[in-house]
């Protein structure tokens, strides 16, 4: 099991504007990057550390990271920094 995470972008459903890059935690069978890739291919959804459920569709490097996701990622990894895989 990998402890890597991925991040992707929340899109405001009304305005269609990206807001934050969210961090997706790994599942028991795969890392966050795989979850994001699957969701992109199938049009499915993923759930970020903060609880936001969304369909990945944007480049996360263009947006500020969700503070709640970042805080929860840090707690989950014991204070490690980095660890994301850009989608």
Secondary structure, DSSP 8 states (H G I E B T S, - for coil): ----EEEEEEE-TTT--EEEEEEE---SSS-HHHHHHHHHHHT--EE-TTS-EE---S-GGGS-B-HHHHHHHHHHTTT----EEE-
